[in-house]
């Protein structure tokens, strides 16, 4: 698996990811993003799409003063929780290999804290996982 963005974003990937992203937007969307906003950010290379058979997640690379690089996961959805957790693990491995030090999920629902705790995520005002 590798994240998709820019020219690597195919029509097939958009068709597979769109329903998952829409579900995420309906459940938690503090920024007021639309599906078009999210897809445009991926197509413009400002965000990355992580896609598996049953799941999709959208993230953005953020650099800070204290942490060299954080991958901010801002939307994720799936028809299968186990598949989404596997996607998170594969994404974490790829991110760590390219120098990302932390995965961050902000403005999430409480159920995600329970589901992601076994993967090493910790709560703050959102969730994070050091890599």
SVG drawing of the C-alpha trace seen along z (x, -y; Angstrom):
<svg xmlns="http://www.w3.org/2000/svg" viewBox="-24 -25 37 32">
<polyline fill="none" stroke="black" stroke-width="0.4" points="0.0,0.0 1.1,-3.5 -0.8,-6.7 -2.4,-8.3 -2.4,-12.0 -1.9,-14.3 -1.6,-12.5 -1.6,-9.1 -5.3,-9.6 -7.4,-7.5 -11.1,-7.7 -11.3,-4.1 -9.7,-5.2 -12.1,-8.1 -15.1,-5.9 -14.0,-3.4 -13.0,-6.1 -15.9,-8.5 -18.6,-6.6 -16.1,-6.0 -15.1,-9.7 -18.8,-10.8 -19.6,-8.6 -16.7,-10.2 -17.8,-13.7 -21.3,-13.0 -20.0,-11.7 -17.2,-14.1 -16.5,-17.2 -15.6,-20.2 -14.0,-22.1 -17.1,-21.8 -15.4,-20.0 -17.3,-18.7 -16.5,-15.6 -15.3,-17.9 -13.0,-19.8 -11.4,-16.5 -11.0,-15.1 -9.6,-18.4 -7.0,-18.4 -6.0,-14.9 -5.9,-15.7 -3.8,-18.9 -1.3,-16.9 -2.2,-18.7 -3.6,-15.5 -3.0,-11.8 -5.6,-9.0 -4.9,-5.7 -7.0,-3.0 -7.6,0.7 -10.3,3.0 -12.9,1.9 -11.5,-1.3 -10.2,-4.8 -8.4,-7.4 -7.3,-10.9 -4.2,-12.5 -1.9,-15.5 1.7,-15.8 2.3,-18.5 5.7,-19.7 6.2,-21.3 9.0,-22.7 9.2,-19.8 8.2,-16.9 9.8,-16.7 6.8,-15.4 3.2,-14.4 0.7,-12.7 -2.7,-14.2 -5.5,-11.8 -8.6,-14.0 -11.1,-11.5 -11.4,-7.8 -14.2,-5.3 -14.8,-1.7 -17.4,1.1 -15.1,3.3 -13.3,2.2 -10.7,4.9 -9.8,3.7 -9.5,0.1 -7.3,1.1 -5.1,3.0 -5.0,-0.1 -3.8,-2.2 -1.1,0.3 0.2,0.4 0.0,-3.4 2.0,-3.7 4.7,-1.5 5.0,-3.5 5.0,-6.8 7.7,-5.7 9.8,-4.5 9.8,-7.9 10.5,-9.9 7.1,-10.6 7.3,-10.6 3.6,-10.7 0.2,-9.9 -2.5,-12.4 -6.3,-12.2 -8.1,-15.3 -11.8,-15.9 -12.6,-12.2 -15.5,-10.4 -14.9,-8.5 -15.4,-5.1 -12.2,-5.6 -10.2,-6.1 -11.3,-2.6 -10.8,-1.0 -7.3,-2.5 -5.9,-2.1 -4.5,1.4 -2.6,-0.1 -0.8,-2.5 -2.9,-5.6 -3.2,-7.8 -5.8,-10.4 -5.2,-14.2 -7.9,-16.5 -7.8,-14.0 -5.7,-10.9 -2.0,-10.4 0.5,-7.6 4.3,-8.1 6.1,-6.1"/>
</svg>
